[in-house]
Each structure stands twice: as C-alpha cells, then as structure tokens.
C-alpha cells in the first residue's frame, strides 16, 4: 500500500470526534445509572453513548480500508484531545499542567507519525 489518502485521515478524524462525544454521553449516563433493569432501559444518555461509539467504529472501519493502519490508528488518540475539551466544557473538570503536557505529547506524536508516513 502506498500512502494514506486524505479521505481516510478525515474519516478517522471524524471517528475520533464522534467517539469523544460517546465518552461524554457514557459519563452522563453513568451519573444517572441505577442498578435496576428499568433504569438501564430508559437511560438514554448511556444508550446514546454506546450508539456514538458504534458510529465512531463505523467511520474508523471506512477510514482504515484504504489507508495505512500504522498512520491512521495513532490518529484515534485525538479522541483524548477532544474528550479533554468536552470534560472541561460539560463537566467542569480541571485542565492541569500535566494533562496539557500529555495532550501536547499526543499532538507531537501524531505530527511525527504523519511526517514519517510519506517516506
């Protein structure tokens, strides 16, 4: 396989974005969770989180069909970047220096992998 098409990269980016919202809805659903079957069935945020992870997986599969897995799979870690932003926005979680450093390392790593993909 030679190179990774931009369309594959975009599909994986969409997958990471949708998956990050899946995590938000799973947390929201977990906060409402009660250990009774009736509550599990009517826990719509939890169900939406699972659905978003399934949709994310669909986009990921479409993306990796024509691209290099060694380039595309690390791009999934962008979901951590999105999730950090949503955690701050929706749940008021603190953004510490160590979290920011971790996000920076993820972005630098993805950039290096992307630069090495064309060689």
C-alpha positions in Angstrom: 0.0 0.0 0.0 1.4 3.4 -0.9 0.5 6.3 1.2 -2.7 7.1 3.1 -5.4 9.1 1.3 -6.6 12.3 2.9 -10.2 10.9 2.8 -9.1 8.1 5.1 -7.5 10.5 7.5 -10.7 12.6 7.6 -12.8 9.6 8.3 -10.6 8.6 11.2 -10.7 12.2 12.5 -14.5 12.1 12.3 -14.4 8.8 14.2 -12.3 10.2 17.0 -14.6 13.3 17.2 -17.8 11.2 17.4 -16.2 8.7 19.8 -15.2 11.6 22.1 -18.9 12.5 22.3 -19.7 8.9 23.0 -17.5 9.1 26.1 -19.3 12.3 27.2 -22.7 10.5 26.9 -21.4 7.4 28.7 -20.3 9.5 31.6 -23.6 11.4 31.7 -25.5 8.1 31.6 -23.2 6.6 34.3 -24.0 9.6 36.5 -27.7 8.7 36.2 -27.3 5.0 36.4 -29.2 2.9 39.0 -28.8 -0.8 39.2 -32.3 -1.7 38.2 -33.2 -3.1 34.7 -35.9 -0.4 34.2 -33.3 2.3 34.8 -30.9 0.8 32.3 -33.5 0.6 29.6 -34.6 4.3 30.0 -31.0 5.6 30.4 -30.9 7.5 27.1 -27.6 9.2 27.6 -26.0 5.8 28.2 -27.6 4.3 25.1 -26.6 7.4 23.0 -23.0 6.9 24.2 -23.0 3.3 23.1 -24.6 4.3 19.7 -21.9 7.0 19.2 -19.1 4.5 19.9 -20.7 2.2 17.3 -20.9 5.1 14.8 -17.3 6.0 15.5 -16.3 2.4 14.8 -18.1 2.5 11.5 -16.2 5.7 10.4 -12.9 4.1 11.6 -13.5 1.0 9.6 -14.3 3.1 6.5 -11.1 5.0 7.1 -8.7 2.1 7.5 -9.9 0.3 4.4 -7.7 2.3 2.1 -5.1 3.7 4.4 -2.1 2.6 6.4 -3.1 1.4 9.8 0.3 2.5 11.3 -0.6 6.1 10.3 -4.3 6.0 11.0 -4.6 4.2 14.3 -2.5 6.7 16.2 -4.9 9.4 14.9 -7.6 7.8 17.1 -5.7 9.2 20.1 -7.0 12.6 19.0 -10.2 11.4 20.8 -8.3 12.1 24.0 -7.8 15.7 23.0 -11.5 16.1 22.1 -12.6 14.4 25.3 -10.4 16.6 27.4 -12.1 19.7 25.9 -15.6 18.2 26.4 -14.7 17.2 30.0 -13.8 20.8 30.8 -16.9 22.2 29.0 -19.6 19.8 30.1 -18.4 18.5 33.5 -16.2 21.4 34.7 -13.2 19.1 35.1 -9.8 20.9 35.7 -7.3 21.2 33.0 -3.9 20.7 34.8 -0.4 21.2 33.5 0.2 17.5 33.3 -2.9 17.0 31.3 -1.9 19.8 28.9 1.6 18.2 28.6 0.0 14.9 27.8 -2.2 16.4 25.1 0.8 18.2 23.7 2.8 14.9 23.5 -0.1 13.3 21.8 -0.3 16.0 19.2 3.5 16.0 18.6 3.5 12.2 18.3 0.7 12.3 15.7 2.6 15.0 13.8 5.8 12.9 13.7 3.9 9.8 12.5 2.2 11.9 9.8 5.5 13.4 8.7 7.0 9.9 8.5 4.1 8.5 6.5 5.3 9.9 3.2 8.8 8.5 3.4 
